[in-house]
Amino acid sequence: MSERRFSIEIYFVGTAGGRVSTFKYIRKSGGFIIKAENTTAHIDPGPGAFLNILSLGFRPWDMDIFILSHIHLDHSADINTMVESAKVGSKESNKQLAIGAPEDAFYGNAKVILDFILKKTDKHFIFKEDASYIWKDLKIDILKKHTHHGAITYGIVFNNKIAYHPCAKFEPHIVEHYPKSVEALILNTTFYRQRQNIDHLCKDDVINILNIVKPKMAIITHFASDMLEAGPENVAKEIEDKTNVKTIAAFDGAKIIL
């Protein structure tokens, strides 16, 4: 019997990255949602996620798991609100809910997930390098730890199809561990030009990453103001021309089906 193939849907709740475009609300923020068969995951629910998912037809209680790549506010601001709402909304159905995040999201002075909120979840995964987790129909593979301004930050692969390079410094020895030829690689492409001593990707970093990983498709998101000035669609074309990898610039509310 042949293996059944299910489509995976990616919804971009918001595409703002960096302090200016996020906190001046130049674009929406709130991360992205992956819907894989009967499991829906919300990744990096930053500021506004609680409200911004409504325009995509989702409610917090539609989620099966919330995932943080790291603790910074533009990725985690709404995590507690989302979990609280998800549990209230699913009270009658008794839906099982999980959280996955690096250790510093749960423990220590910088933790972002409140203790009483964590108790409301049915399972929590403390991400570690090279570990794999399964929640319902979603397989989550954690890659090597990135460098990102002191926050524990991991690349993530979902169902062996979608890889996510979060906010981080470009490090070739880390990128080498990303799976090759995935269906889609999502890259937080914050800047158009490289900025010294800033642990974020720029356009040239993305070109280098794609030449290493060679995904079937690249999706750039998480744009700071200089990326917006350059025009994400124009930048995507520049990247595609240099790599021969189909490259899409996400926008607020974008839906991509794999």
C-alpha positions, 0 to 999 in steps of 0.5 A: 500500500502506498503511503498517504500524502497529506498537504501542509498549509502555512499561514503567515499571521504577521511578517514584521521583524525588528523593533521598528516594523514590529512595534510601530506596527508597520506590518502585523506580527504574530509568527506563522501557523502550520496545519498538518493533517489534523494538527495545527501549530502556531509558531512564534506567536508574537505581539498581536497574534491573539487578534491577528489569527482571527483574520485568517479564520483561526481561533486560539482553540484551533491550535494543538501546540504552540512553539517558540524558536526563542524568547524574544518579545517579537516571537513570544509576546502573546504566548500566555494569552494564546494558551489561556484562550485555547484552554477556555475555548476548548473546555467543552471538547477537552482538547489536548494542548502542548507547548514546545520551546527552549529551556529559558522560555520555561525557567530562569529570570528571562522565562516568558511562559508563566507557571500557572499557564504552563500548568494548563497545558497537557504536555510541554517539550523542552527543546534540546539539540538534535532531539525529536518530538511528536505531538498528534500528527506533527513531528518536530525535529530540533537542529543545532543551537544558533547564536542570537543575542544570548537567547537559546535559539533553534532551527526546527523541521516539521514533518520532514517537509518544512524547515525554519531558520529563525532569527540568528547569526549566519553560521555555515557550520550550523546550516550544514545540519539543516536537511537538504531538499526540504519542500520549504525553508522559511527564513527570518530575513530581517535585513537587506544589508548585513549589520555588524554585530547583529545576529540576524540574517540579511539577503546575502546570508539567505543566498549562502544558506540556500546554496547549502541547503537547496530547498525546493522553495524558500520563503522569506519573512520577518522584515525590518524597515530596510527590507520593507524599503527594498521591497520583499518581493524585489529581494525575493527575486534577487535571491531566486536569481542568485540561487535558482531556488524558487523564493517567495516573500511572505506577506501578512495573511499569506497562505502557502500549500505544500 
